[in-house]
Amino acid sequence: MEAFVVGIMIGVAFGVIVVGFLAVGAYDRGFNDALHRRKAWRAELVARQAAAQRMLSGYRKAS
């Protein structure tokens, strides 16, 4: 009976460790993915702002 309880405790401890590593890995992948999406979003925003600025300066010169 003691061997069964020790086996259950070792199994639970091993499971917690494995799930912990999987959770940290998933968090890291998600963080990196979000960081790359933000970089792309920021680059597009800067490009749109530059295009809008050029368009507005063209309107000012034409006035």
Helices and strands as residue ranges (DSSP letters): H 2-62
